[in-house]
Amino acid sequence: MKTDSLDSVLRALKEPNRKVDAIIKFLEDPENQYLENALEFAKRANQIAQEADYTTGRLKTMLIMGNYYFRSSEYELAMEYAQKSRELAEDLNYDKELANSLSLIGTIYNELGDYDKSSGYFFKSLKLNEKIGYKEGISHSLGNIGMDFFSLRDHKKALNYFNDALTIALEIQNQQAIKRQYNNIAVVYQDLQKYDTANTFLRKALEININLGDKLGQGTNIMNIGYGQLNSADFDNALISFQQALDLFTELDNRLHMAECYLNFGFCYHDAKKTDKGIEYFKLGLKEGQSQGYDRIIYSAAEALSNIYTERRDTANAYSYVMIEKSAGDSLFANQKQKLLSKLELQYIYEKKEFERQLAQQTKNTIMLIIIFSLISGLVILGLIFSRHKLKSRFILLEKDKIESELDIKNRELSVNLISLIKKNEMLSEISDKLVHLELNEKANDTKTAISKISRELRNSTNDKMLNEFSMRFQEVHAGFYEKLLKSYPDLTQNELKLCAFLRLNMSTKDIAELTGQQLPSIDRARYRLRKKLALPSSETNLVTFLSQI
């Protein structure tokens, strides 16, 4: 059903509940979930449901909005709606919707890389679905647990859960659930580079999508089949698959998947030694990526083009695409960093709410103790004093736990920043190396000088900025660390103080080398000199343990 058809249906319907149900049915169609106005429809349905006091409609539309925000990578909003739907489902004792809410929460944590939390929610969802005998939900939960194991690179357990989920889906003949598990199993075999086996399952999923009329699913299956053919060097069939997928995505006006097809064409032609044709498609992918703001597409296309032009010693073109690659890479790393920080923020919010819940429960329990004690003994004043003191003590303990929890979160946030800095440094170093390569191949002296200067400034300014940012953030979290060290060991240099900070965070020699741009032997020598200055015996005291106690 198209958007204008839905509008016609809604105008014909008089009952609010039926309007809400019509919108929900429309949005549950996979092809409609990615429409630009999908969120507006969901909000409209939610508003109608609220005004009509249609609780089931409110609950379902909140889940739809949560899933929409998840697909848009707006994890905080996704979690907000997932938690709201969870609370409403708990209040109403709607086990099926509660299981769906828990599943969404788990999916968000899986995407953020917190597999302990995601698996916890997936198992809770599984337990609820088993309790009510909802087999479609059981299959879905088993598949989600399988995705956790896949994310942890445990292919064997992932396949076990996917196959269990598939068995139930086949038993109830739910075509959506069956194709989902076919796709999941195919992903595992692709990761294991068993492309023939992966394509067998992808073709099974494709057959279902054709029967269901799901063109988005068809295009995705065919593109993934082409990906397997490309990696098996079956270039002719890969090109046929990518063209079929592109035709479907063009019909749906799915610009992201269209851009992905252009890139796949580029890689296919490049690997088939038809580089000029590959360049043509990489440029199409780049153009589409830039028009839609798809940083991942821009980065991949620019990287491929810069490599090709570098190999051809076409300095001007190589340089221009290196700069585009760098700009897109900066955006990608900013998004990656935000994603990691979102994980910490969600974790902090969860722990804060848990603390507040415990505090409220403690206060409630204490008040009950006061009442009971007062009734029994009649010593009201004494009871109040005693209970107030007890409550204060408990509050202090909880406050201590809260402070320790916040410090732990700040430490983890600092680690996230470090990871981001290291990865960004790696990317910029690669770009700097490309510039050096361009400099060697360039004949014009003015151009060589300009490239050399840019490369030098890029490497030096990057290291300085990153180290300065690290020092600032470290001192925010570990206030007084440098001062305590200098008070006991006044001869420590600035570089040795930074090394102490890295070790205080339990960073490995390799991580320190990547962050500072030094060689591994240099870091080892610096550690040895630091140990001598701190007067630590070579074998008796661990340097990291010593610094963690300061």
N, C-alpha and C positions, 0 to 999 in steps of 0.2 A: 504494500500500500504506500502511495506517495503522500507527501505532506498535504497537497491540496485535496486529496481524497479524504484524508483524516479530517481536515477542516469541514468538509461537506458532511461527513458522518456526525461530527460533533454538533453541527447546526441542526441536524435532524433529531438528535437525542434531546429529551426533556429532563430526564432524571439525572441528577448530579452524579450519583454512584455509577451509572452506566457510562457517563462521559469519562469518569476517572478510569474505569476498567478498559475503555476503548483506547485511551492514551497509553495505559500500561501495556496492553497487548501490542500496540504499535511499536513501543520502545523496546519490547522484549525480542523483536525481530533483529537478528544480528546485523543486518544491513543498515538498520536505522539507528543503531547505537552510536555511530560515528558522525551522524548528521550535525551540522553546525548549530541547528536550533533544537537539538535533543534535550539540552538542559532546560531551555525555556518551556518546552512541552512538559517536562517532569515537574518543574516549579508550578506550572499552571494546574496540573493535576493535583499536586499537593495542596495548593490553595483551595481548589474546589472541594477536596476531601475534608480539609479543616472546616470550611464553612458549612458543609453538610454533616459534619461530625461522623464522617466515614472513616473509622479507625483503621480498618484493614487497608484502605486506599492510601492513607497517610503513611502507614508502615512500609508498604511496597514502594511508594514513590521516594521515600527517604533512602531506601536501599538502592534504587535506580540512580539517585543523585550521588550517593556515595561511590557507586561503581563508575559513574561518569567522571567524577573528580579524580578517581584512581587512574583511569585511562589517560587523563590530562596531566598526570604527575603532580597533582595538587593534593599531596598526601595528608596534610593537616585537615583540610576540608573533608577529604574522604573519610578520615578517622572520626571527625566530628559527627558526620551523618551515620556512620557505622555504629558509633556508640549510642547515638540517639535512638536508632532503630532497635538496638539491643535492649536499651532501658524500657522502651515502649513494649517490646515483645515480652520482656520479663514481667512487666506489670499486668499484661493481658493473658499471660500463660500461653502464648502462641509459640509452641516448640519449633514448628517448621521455620517460621520467620526468624526465631532466635538463632537457630542453626545457621541460617543464611547470613545473619549479622555477624556471628562468630567467624564464619568462613571468610567474609570480607575483611574483618580485622586481621585474621591470619594472613590473608593475601597481601595486605598492606605491609605487614611486618616482613613477609617473605621478600617483597620487592626491595625493602630497605636493608635486607641482609641480616635481620635479627631472627635466625632460624629457631632459636630456643623458644621465643615467644610465638612465632608463627605455628610451629608444630603443636604447641600447647593449645592454641585456639582451634586448630584443625581437628585435634583429637576430641576436644569438647564438642565440636560440631558433629563429628562422627558418632559420639556417644548419644547425642540427642536424636540424630536420625535413626540410629538403631533402636532407640527407645520407642519411637513412634512407628517404626517399620517402614520408613520412607526410603525405598530402595534407590530412587534417583539421587537423593541426598547422600546416601551411603556411598554410592559410586563416585559422586563429586568429591566427597571428603577424602576418600581413598586416593583419588587422583591428586588432590592438593598435597597430601602427605608425601606422595611420590615426587611431586615437584620440589619439596623440601630436600629430599634425599638427592635428587638430581642436582640441585643447587650446591649441595655439599660434595658433589662428584662421586657419590656412591651409586654407580649405575645399576648394580645388581639389585639393591633394595628398591631403587626407583622403578625398575622394570617389574619387580614383584608386586608393588602396590598398583602400578598401572594395569597390569594383567588382572589383578583382583577386581579393580574398578571396571575393566572391560567385561569380565565374566558376568557381573551383575547387570551392566548395561545391556548386554546381549540377552540376558534372561528376561528382562522386562521390555526388550525391543524398543528402547528409547534411542532414536536415531541421533539426536543431538549429543547424548552421553556417549554413544558408541564412537562417533567421529572424534569427539574430544580425546578419548583414550587412544585411538589410532594415531592422532596427531602427537600426543605425548610420547607414545612409544617410538614414533618416527624421529622425534627430536633426540632421544637417547641414542638411537643407532647412527644418526648423523654426527652426533658428538663423538661417537666411537669410530667415525669414518667408515662405517659399514653402509655405504650409500645405496647399494642394491636392496638390502633389507629395509632400509628407511623408506625407499621409494615404493616398496610393496605395500607398506601401511599407508603411505600418503595417497596411493591410488585407491585404496579402500575408502579412505576418508573423502576423496574426490567424488567417488561414485555416490556416496550419501549426499554430499553437497549438491550434486546435479539433480538428484531425486527431490531434494528439499527446495531447489531453486535458489540456493544461497550462493550468489555470484561472488561475494567477497570471499567466502570460504573456498570457492572453486579457484579463484585467482591466487589466493595464498598457497593452496596445495600445489597448483601447477608451478608457481614460482619456486617453491621449495624443491619440487622434483627437478626443475632446471638447475637449481643450485647443486644438487647431487650429481647431475650429469656433467656440469661444469667441472666439479672437483674430480670426476672420473675421466676427464679429458674427452668426453663425448660432446664435442663442441656443436656439431650440427643439430643434434637433438636438443641440446641446451638452448640454442637460439630459437628453435621452434617453440619450446616451452615458454621462454621469456616473452615471445611475441604473443602467444595465447593469453598469458597472464596480463600483459600490457593492454591488450584489447578489452579484457574484462574490467580492469581498473580504470581505463579511460571512459568506458561506458558508465561506470559508477562515479566518475570524477573524483577518484581517490588519489590526490596529488602525491601523498607520501609514498604509496606503493608504486605509483608511476615512476617517481624519481628512483626508487630502489631498482626497478626494472632497467632503467637507463644505465645505472651503474653496473648491473649484472651483464648487460649487453657489452659495456665497455671492457669489463674483465674478460669476458668470453672472447671477444675479438683480439684483445691484447695477448691472451694466452695462446690463441690460434695463430699468432704472428701476423695479424692484420691490424697493426698498430694505428694506422691512420683512421680506420673505421672505429677503433676503440676510442681514440681521441674525440671523435665526433659525438659519441654517446656519453663520454665523461663530461663533455661540455654541456650536453643537454641536461644531464643530471645536476651539474653545478648550477645551471640557469634555473632549473626548477627548485632546487634547494634554496637559492638566494631569494627567489620570488616569494617563497612560503616561509622562509626563516628556519629551515631544517638544518641545524648546525652539523648534525652527524653526517648528512648527505654532502654538505659543503666540504667538510673536512676530508671525507673519503675521496671525493672527486678531485679536490685540489691536490691532495697527496699523490694520487695516481698520476695526474697531469705533471706535477713538479718532478716526479721520478722519471717519467718518459722524456721530458724536455732536458733534464739533467743528463740522461743517457745519450741524448742527441747533441749535447753541448750547445743547446740553444739557451744561452745565459739569460737573455731578456725575459723570455716566456717562463723559464724555470723560476727565476727570481719573483716574478709577479704571482705565480701560483704558490710559492713558498709563503709569501706574505698573507695570501688568502687562507692557506692552511693554518698559519699561526693564529690569525684572528679567530677562525672557527674553533681551533683547539683551545684558545683562552675561554671561549664561551662554554665549550663542553666541560672543561675542568671546573668552571664556576658552577655549572649545573650539578656536576658530580659532587662537588664540595657541599652544595646546598642540600643535596639528597642525603649525604652523610650527616649533616647537621640536623636535618629533619628527623632522622632516626633518633638522634640524641634528644631533640626537643620533645618528640612523642614519648620517649622513655622518661624524660624528666616530668612531663605532665602526668603520665601514668603513676610515677612514684610519688609525686606531690599529692595527687588525689587519694592515693592509698594511705599516705601519711595523714591527710585530713580526715579520712574515714576512720582510721585507727584512733586519732585524737578525739573525734566525736563520740566514738564508742567508749573510750576510756572515761570521758566526761560523763556520759550517760550512766555507765556502771558505777562511777564514784557517787553520783547523785543518788542512785538507788541504794547504795551502801549507807549514805547519810540518812536517808529516810528510814531504812530498816533499823539502823543502829539507834536512831532517835526514838523510834517507836518502842523498841525493846528496852532500852536503858533509861530513856527520859532525859539523858544528859545531852540535851540539844547543843548547847554551846561547845562542850567538850568534843562532841561528835563533829561539829562544823570545823573546829580548829584542826582536829586530827585529819579529817577528810581533805581539808584545804591543803594541809601540809603534804598529804599523800598525793593529791592531784598535782601539786606543784612539782613534786619529785618526779612523777611520771611524765609531766609536761617537759621538764628539763631533759629527761632521758630521750624523749621523742625529738626535742629540738636538737639534741646532740646527734641523733641518727639522721635528722634532716640535713644538718650542716655537713656531716660526713658524706651523705649521699650527694649533696650539691658539689662538694669538692671532687668526689669521684667522677661526676658528670663533667666537671670542668677539665679534669685530667683527660677524660675520653675525648672531649671537644678539642683539646690541645693536640691529642694524637691524630684526630681527624685532619686538623690543619697541617700537621706534619706530613701525613700521607699525601694530602693534596699538593703540598709544596714539593715533595720529592717527585711526584708524578709530573708536575708541571715543569720542574727542572729537567727531567728526562726528555720531555717533549721539546723544550727550548734548546737543549743541547743537541738533539737530533737536527733541528732546524739550523742551528749554528754550524753543525758539521756539513750540512748541505750547502750553506753559503761558502764555506771553505772550499768545498769541491768545485763550486761555480767559479770561485776566484782563481783556482788552479787552471781551469779550462778557458778562462776569459783572456783574450789577447790585448784588448784596449787597456792601457795603464790607468786611465781615469776611472773606468768602471771597476777594475781590480781594486783600486785604492778605496773606492766607495763601499764595495762589498766587504772588504776586509775590516773597514771601520765599523760598519753595521754589525758584523759578526762579533767583533770584540766588545762593542758596547752592549750588545744583546746578552752575551755571556756574563760580562762583569756586572752590569746593572741588575741583572736577574738574581745573581747570587747575593749581591749586597742587599737588595730589597727583601729577599726571602729571609735572610739571616736576621735582618733588623726586625721584620715582622715576627719572627720566631721569638727573639729576645723579649720583645714587648709583651707578647702573649704569655710567655713562660713566667715573667715577673708578676703578671696579674694573678696567675694561679698559685705560684710558689713564692709569695712575698717574703723577702728577707733571706732567701737562700744564698744569693751572692754575698750579702753583708756578713752572714754567719761564716761563710767560707773564708772571706778576706780577713775577718777578725782573727781566725785561727791560723790562716796561711796567707799572710800579706804579700808573699812573693809571687802569687799566681798571676799569670798574664791574662789579657782579655780572651785570647784564643783558648787558654786552658779553662777559663770560667765557662765558656760556651761548651767545651767538651764535657765539663762536669754536668751541665744542664742536659745535654743529650743522654749522658749515662744515667742521670737521675730519672729519665723517662724510659730507661731500660732499652735504649736503641742499640741495635747491633752495629758492629764495625762497618758492615756493608751499607746500612741505612745512613750512617753518618757520612760515609764517603760519597754516597749519591747526593746527599743534601748539600755538602760543602764543596763538591767537585774535586776532592783530593783522592789520591791513590790509597788503596787498602794498606800497603806497608807504612805509609805516612801516618795513618790513623793509629796503627799498632805502635809505632815509635812514640807518638804523642801520648798514648795511654801509658806506656812504660815510664816516660818522663814524669807524667802526672802522678803515678804511683810513688815514685821516688820523692817528689815534693811533698806528698801527703804522708810520707814516712810509713807506708804500708808494706809489710813483708810480702814477698812475691807469691807465696802459696797459702798463707794463713787467713788472709782477709779478702773477701770478694769486693772489688772496687765499686760495683753497682750497689751492693748491699750497704757498704759504708756510706755512700752518698745519699741513699734513700733514708738514712737515719738522721740526716742533718735538717 
